[in-house]
Amino acid sequence: MNKLGIFMNFWEKNWDADHAKYIRKAAQIGFDVLEFQAQPLLEMTDEKIRSLKALADDVGIELTYSLGLDRAYDVSSLDENIRKGGVKYLQDIIRKMHIGGGTLLSGVSYAGWGTPDNFAGDKRPYLEQSIKSMREIIKVAEECGVTYCVEAVNRFETCLINTAREALDYASEIDSPNIGVLLDTYHMNIEENSIGDAIRLAGDRLTSFHTGENNRTAPGRGHLDWDEIFGALADIGYSGRIVSEPFVMAGGEVGRDIHVYRDLIADPTEEKIDEEAKYLLNFEKEMIQKYSK
Ligand code: MN
């Protein structure tokens, strides 16, 4: 069975929150993995990071990380000062992850989140800057035992990597055992002609997987074809992590950054989100079971 996870900000409207509370909650509900926004690690003491790791070990939760890179640290910037600052920033995040035993980073982590200012339509120069940066970042990832996943996201969040094909090509350019590819159903729904074909194209190069509906509700609530998705994961023999990333609450930093302008479940109290998390865990387990060979 794949390890199943959930993103902490299903519950929280701000990126930083009481990590310990959600480590306990994820374990109690029955998840194997809890994913956090990585940037708050930079504000934590090493002691605090180690204590969260000890708690996670104690309750049987693996911690993984994701980020939407602040454009002040855009590693695809044509401005060398910004690019170099971004390289150092991401290397620092990887080192902090390592202190807490983290081994997986994903997200828009290869460019600033969004479209570059004054973008004139040719992404190649930005891609070249990003690849140059990643070759430096990946050395630290190798030292720290961190797999740095390139996540293909939709066109409104980056111009650089929108499809599985583009993520695979990018990863090939880096040529490191520590570069990975992550696909996310929410983004694939917008960008791929066929979600199943995109998963099969990635094949054994698929490192990690995010789930979410067409409108970022929990899997099974919207109109994505989960038979196609879990069937394709079974086709490639995918045995890695599946981390669900629903965002259902308007407001706060998360609502602003993810563009959630209405509550996507009625009256989203903590109890209701807990119930929804249990539902989605069960839904994914059933789908995996259905396609297990
Ligand atoms: Mn994702």
Residues whose N, C-alpha, C, O or C-beta is under 5 A from the ligand:
A	BS01	MN	D184 H210 E245
